Structure formats: structure tokens, C-alpha cells
Amino acid sequence: GAGVSQSPRYKVAKRGQDVALRCDPISGHVSLFWYQQALGQGPEFLTYFQNEAQLDKSGLPSDRFFAERPEGSVSTLKIQRTQQEDSAVYLCASSLSGTVINQPQHFGDGTRLSIL
Amino acid sequence: KNQVEQSPQSLIILEGKNCTLQCNYTVSPFSNLRWYKQDTGRGPVSLTIMTFSENTKSNGRYTATLDADTKQSSLHITASQLSDSASYICVVRVGKTSYDKVIFGPGTSLSVIP
């Protein structure tokens, strides 16, 4: 498909386990964003990539969260030693160029993470 | 603090009726304002993008307005359909940033019933 693809769609993990969430952006999109969305709330910014460079990681809630985009396309969000408060939907979005003012972000359908 | 607020939190309307959703923001500097539709279990989808100089923008049965002086926006849905049931999220881009830094509102949950 031509959209942003995220996998897995659902992930259940026990507290303390590590998890890895994958995002395949739209081909050719320079900008990639990760967001965390709690139930009934709007998405909250986690981190931003321009190609392979992570230019803003100010939204990552702790050093247990790590994101990478080594070749400037696919990105992985890793959460180490998961805790119950990490339970949320994790959304990935991409856009052709983050510097052009009026381009929308295109979102994937998210990964719903549940920590038991 | 940059914030985006939306009202009402939730809304139930009959199929065929119109409705208006509200958004207030305190984001500064301001670049643009977007409305997204998010179906349950799906990612948000862009409906409109409005810049400082635009007062009104339409996309089918959706019409967005922007008053940059009062920092308010509205999304009007005409002749609602069952498929309009979703969360509608107001999103504001922060100006003078090197990338597309945006602030999301909490969303308005709309239910259209037959």
C-alpha cells in the first residue's frame, strides 16, 4: 500500500519486558514522527527524524525509550523495561518535507501496546 | 504554555443534522491550524489546513473557519452521516520552527446516530 504502515498492530507484554515497534513511512518522505496517544486524548509528541537524523527527542518520557531510523526510511521505537504507564497507542507519521509549511502529516494506524 | 483546547468533549447528533466543533489555542507563534478526523482504531486523517490569512476552507461537507485574532477555529459538518462518527482533532503548528512541530488538541468525539 501507499500509506504509512505500522507493526505490530497490537502488542501485549509483561511489565519489565522490552518491546520494539516498527514504522514504514511513505516512500520518499523525509520527515518521520512518533507520537504517544493515551485513551481519549490527542497524540503527544515523542520524537522527530529528518532522514536518518533524530533532530528532536524532547518528547521521549524517559531513557527507557529509544528510537532510530538508520537508513532514513524504516524507523523503530524501542521501549526497555516496560511499565504499566507505557500502555498506549503509538502512532507514526511521515511527511514529504518537514520544512514546507502546509504539508500534512500522514499517519499510520498505530500500535496498541498493553503492559500487564 | 502552548495549548490547544476543544469543545465539546463529546457530541451525539442525529443523522442528517449539522454540528459545529470548537477549537481554542494559545500556541505562539502561530503557523497553521489543521483539523484531523480519527476513526476508532485508526490513525488521524487530515481534513483541512488553514494558514493565518485564511478565514474559511471547505472540504466537501466539512467547513473550517479560523479567527487568528481571537485564536479560535471551528469545524462545521453539514448533513451528517453515520460515517462521520469519529474523533475530530484540532492541531496547531508552532511557527518559526525548523520542522513541522505541532500541538494536538484532545479531540471531540462525535457520534452520529440513525
Interface residues (C-beta under 8 A of the other chain):
Chain A: V4 S31 F33 Y35 G40 Q41 G42 P43 E44 F45 Y48 Q50 L55 D56 L91 A93 S95 G98 T99 I101 N102 Q103 P104 Q105 H106 F107 G108 D109 G110
Chain B: V4 S31 N32 R34 G41 R42 G43 P44 V45 S46 I49 T51 I89 V91 R93 S98 Y99 D100 K101 V102 F104 G105 P106 G107 S109
